[in-house]
Amino acid sequence: MHLPDFKEARTRDIRPYKRVEFKEDDAVKNKYQGKTFYLKTYGCQMNEHDSENIEALLTFLGFSKVNSYMDADLVLLNTCSIRENAHNKAFGMLGRLKHLKQEKKDLIVGMCGCMAQESSVVDSILKDYKWVNFVFGTHNMYQLPTIIDKAIEENKQQIEVFSREGDLIEGLPVLRVNDYKAYVNIIYGCNKFCTYCIVPYTRGRERSRLKEDVLEEVQKLVNDGYKEVTLLGQNVNAYGKDLYDDYTMANLLEDVAKMGIPRIRFTTSHPWDFTDEMIDVIAQYPNIMPSVHLPVQSGSSRILKLMGRRYTKESYLELFHKIKDKIPGVAISTDIIVGFPGETEEDFLETLDLVRECQYDNAFTFIFSKREGTPACRLADPVPLKEKEERLQRLNEVVNHYFLENNKKLVGKQLEVLVEGISDKKNMYYGYSATNKLINFSSQRDLTPGDLVVVTIEDAKTWSLDGAAVE
C-alpha cells in the first residue's frame, strides 16, 4: 500500500527520471473477458486523454465498455481536484455507487486521477468508503492491470498512490475517442506553484517527452488520416526546458506543422513562458490554429503577486497585444478567478478594465475555490460568498458582451469547419472553426465527422454561430 503525502509532493527538488517503455503483462491479458466497465471522467483534456489510455488498459484485461454504470461489473472514476465542484461531483457519484454495490455485491469500484493524489481524499476513502476496491494516482496509471487484478484476487482494498513523479512511461496503449481529432501529451506536471493551484502536487514537476517520441506519435496520426492534433500539458510553453538547451516549444510547434496535419492546437499556456519565437511560428504556419488560451486569472497586479503568477497586469497586456498584432485573425481565450483571498472591489474593477481592453473570444470564469495544502488556503478571506457571486455575475455580463460582439463580426464570412457530428438542432451539423468557434450549420450534401468544409456564417449568438455549408 502506498499513501499520498502532500509534504513529499510539495518538495521542489527535481528528481532525475528516465524513459521506460511500457510492457504488457500477458499473465492478465483477457483474464476478465466477458466483464464490463464504465469509466467516468472529470476535469481537463489531460484527464480525457488519460481515460483513453485507461480504456485501452481495461480492454487489454478483457473488459468491454458499457454506457451506464448500472450495467457495469467495474466502475472507475477518473477525478479532478482543480475546483471544489468537481471534487463534490466525484464524491456524489461514490454515494450512488455505494447503493448500487449493496445490490451488486460483486461490483468493483475504483478511483484514480488528481483527487487520488490528495491525502485528505484517500484518508476519507480509508475511513468512510472502505467498500471502494482500489485507488491509484496520476503517477502510476501504467500499473492499472496489476492493481485491478490484485484487488479482485485478494478481495482487499488496494491503495497505490505515489506522492512523487517517477519515470516517464512511453508506449501506453490508447483507445482514441474518434479517428479525426487526437490529444498528444508533450509535457507532464508544472513547476509554477501558483498559490491557489493544486496541480504541481497532483501532477508533479515538469517532465518533457523526448521530441522523437512526440513526433513519432504525431506522424502515426498523420498516417492514420487524423485532421487535428492538440499538444497537451499543464504548461505546454515550458516544453523542453528540462531536456534541451536549444529545443523549445517553438521548435516543436514548427516540426509538427511541417508534418502536414491540417490542424494543430495546444493547451494550456502560461504567460510566463510564451515567447516571441512561439508567436512567430504560430503566425508563420497556417495549420497552427490561430486560437490561443492565455489565462490571466486577475487584472490586478497586487492579486497576481498573491497568486504567484510571476507577471504583472502590464506585462500580460504587452504579451496579449503582441499576440494580437502578430497572428492574423487570432482568437484569445482566458481563465479568470474572482474572490481570491484579499481581493478588494478596486482589484475586481481592475479585472473588469482588463477584460474590456482584451475583449476575449471566450473566458472560463470561477469563484476562488480553496484547495487543501495550497498556500492560498491559509490566506485570510474576508469577502462574503454572496459578494463573490455578485462579482462573478458582473464579470460574466462583461465577458458575454464581447463574446457576442466578436461573433457578430463573423456574420457573412466564410470559415473552414471541422465537422464533429449532428447538432441537437434538426438537420444541422456542428463543428469548430480554426479559432475554436462552435458552428451549427446546414448542408445539402451528406457529411461525416472529420470532414473539413467551408461554411458561410449567417447568424451570431453568444456561444455559437449558425451558417450554411458552401456547396
Buried (B, 14 or more C-beta within 10 A) or exposed (E): EBBBBBEEBBEEEEEEBEEEEEEEEEEBEEBBEEBBBBBBBBBBBBBBBBBBBBBBBBBBBBBBEBEEBEEBBBBBBBBBBBBBEBBEBBBEBBEEBBEBBEEEEEBBBBBBBBBBBBBEBBEBBBEEBEBBBBBBBBBBBBBBBBBBBBBBEEEEBBBBBBBBBBEBBBEBBBBBEEEBBBBBBBBBBBBBBBBBBBBBBBBBBBBBBBBEBBBEBBBEBBEEEBBBBBBBBBBBBBBBBBBBEEBBBBBBBBBBBEBEBBBBBBBBBBBBBBEEBBBBBBBEBEBBBBBBBBBBBBBBBBBBBBBBBBBBBEBBBEBBEEBBEBBEEBBBBBBBBBBBBBBEEEBBBBBBBBBEEBBBBBBEBBBBBBBBBBBBBEBEBEBEEEBBEBBBEBBBEBBBBBBEEBBEEBBEEEBBBBBBEBBEEEEBBBBBBBBBBBBBBBBEEEBEBBBBBEBBBEEBEEEBBBBBBEE
